Amino acid sequence: MAADRDLGVALARALGSGTPGRWSGWEMTAATGVRGLRLLSESGAFGSFAFTESNPDACAILRENVARFPGARARCADARTVPDDAPFDYVDLDPYGSPAPFASTALASVRPGGVLAVTATDMMVLAGAQPAACVRHYGARPVRGRLGPEGGLRILLAYLSREAESLGREVRPLLAYARDHYVRVALRVRERSAEAPPVGVIEPDRWDGPSVGDRGPYGPLWLGPLFDPELVARLAAPEGAAHPHEVGRFLSTIREEVTVDRPFYFEANVLASHLDLAAPPSLRTVEVGLRALGFHFARTHARPEGFRTDAPRGTVERLFRSLGAGDHSQNARVRA
């Protein structure tokens, strides 16, 4: 998770650059406080940071850790209770498993215009392996299979959007991604406006994006953007990052992906197999073909063979079939 904490520092630096040292923060389920202490000491955005942990043994270590950092303070308490010193400019929720039990408190503890960051590691639930649990915990039917992780990310966003609405608030993603065994979102929290959030259900027989299967309907899902383009343009691997090259590569992909910020992605290998092609065309060839047809193309952080496009599925399939013959072979794919 060190690389993910690098991303958190990069995010806080980009967001807090206009008001250095003025933010207040709260890490709700802090454990030993590593994430929040890095944000406090490395981002330059925070003047104070509160840490809450309910486990007595972990809280004892947390108290020792925060004692070395001016502006940090620790509490042994239940994170489901709004602290007396709320609201905060930034709240971070990174529990073990589902963030759902803490979501309402988290949203209520962010000042209007502030930022909420949330991690979910219950991917068996969100990504479709335990659909009944997903309905219980998040009120949504999950997407199964290779698109399950992004489906889980969009279920989490839709859930947080609905929770925010119940509090008279709304959320808009700044940065939302699926990596390894978890999904993570950073949201701007504002007072609720008249604009309806982009939350909806996907009916497979009416959906012309990448195939999500035929066991729908799926959702509710967040069907809007995952990224804020202006923020993404300012993100950079921070000095002293634990994994600067990994973070740099990830951010480079996100900067491309933000240009085609649409729900779900195609995978060249999967699509070629579905169409009974001998080998998938290279992604470069696919990009050239889609752009020649007037559509956009971008690689995705979610899968190395994945790409996003605003072309409907039928157009993508016809392009793949046309590229499936001739010289567009496995060798071309490897060179891409």
Residue, then its C-alpha position, 0 to 999 in steps of 0.5 A: m500500500a506504500a504506492d497508494r499512500d504515495l498517490g494520497v500525498a500527490l493528491a493532497r499536494a495538488l489540492g492543497s497547493g493554494t492554501p499550504g498548511r491550512w487544512s485540517g484532516w481526520e483519518m477515521t480508522a487509523a490503525t498505526g496512523v501511517r497514511g495520515l502521518r505521511l499526508l501531514s508530514e509530506s504534502g504541505a497541505f495540513g496544519s492539523f490531523a486527527f486520528t481515530e482508532s478503536n482497537p486498544d493495542a493499535c491505539a497505544i502504538l498510534r499515540e506513540n507515533v503521533a507524539r512525534f508529529p506537531g499538529a497530530r492528535a490521536r483518540c481511542a474511539d469509535a469512528r462511527t461517531v462524528p468528532d467534536d472538532a468536525p468538520f474537517d477539510y479532508v477525511d480519509l476512510d480506509p477500513y478493513g473490508s467495507p467502508a459502508p458502516f462508516a460512510s454516513t459519519a465520513l460524509a457528515s464530517v467533511r466541510p462543504g467543499g472539502v474532500l473525502a477519500v474512501t478505500a474498499t477492500d471487500m472486492m469479493v462483494l463489490a466485484g460480484a463473487q458474492p452478489a447477495a452480500c453486495v445487495r445487502h451492503y450496497g443496495a446494488r447488483p454487481v457486475r461479474g467477471r473481468l469488468g467486476p472491479e470497475g463495476g465495484l468501483r462504480i457501485l461504491l461511488a453510487y452508494l456514497s452518492r446516495e448516502a450524501e443525498s440523504l444528508g443534503r449533500e452531493v459528491r463528485p469524483l476527483l480521482a477514482y480507481a481500481r488496483d490490486h485488491y481494492v478500489r479507492v475514491a477521492l471525492r469533492v463533497r458539496e451541498r446538494s444542488a439541483e443537478a441529478p447525480p449520474v447514477g443509474v442501472i445498466e440493462p444489458d439489452r440496451w447497453d452499447g458499451p463494453s459487454v458487462g454480461d447478460r445477468g443484469p440489470y446491474g447497479p445502481l452504478w456511477l455512470g459519470p466521470l471517474f476523474d477531474p481533468e484539471l486535478v489529474a493534470r496537476l498530479a505528480a509523484p511526490e518527492g520522497a515517494a516510496h515507489p516513484h516509478e510505479v506512481g509515475r507510470f500510473l499517473s501517465t496512464i490516468r492522464e491519457e484515460v481522462t480523455v475518454d472518461r466513460p464507463f467500462y473498457f474493452e480488452a483486446n484479448v477478450l474481444a478477439s476471443h469473443l469474435d473467434l479471431a486468431a490473434p488480437p490486433s495491436l492496440r496501436t492499430v486499434e487506436v488508429g482505426l478508431r480515430a480514423l472513424g472519428f472516435h476517441f481511444a485511451r488506455t486504462h489503468a485497470r488492465p494492460e490490454g484494456f482501452r476506453t472509447d466512445a465508439p459503440r460496441g458494434t463499431v468496435e467489433r466490426l473494426f476488430r473483425s476487419l483488423g483480424a486478417g492480414d498482417h495484424s497478428q500476435n507480433a503486432r500486438v507484442r510490439a504495441 
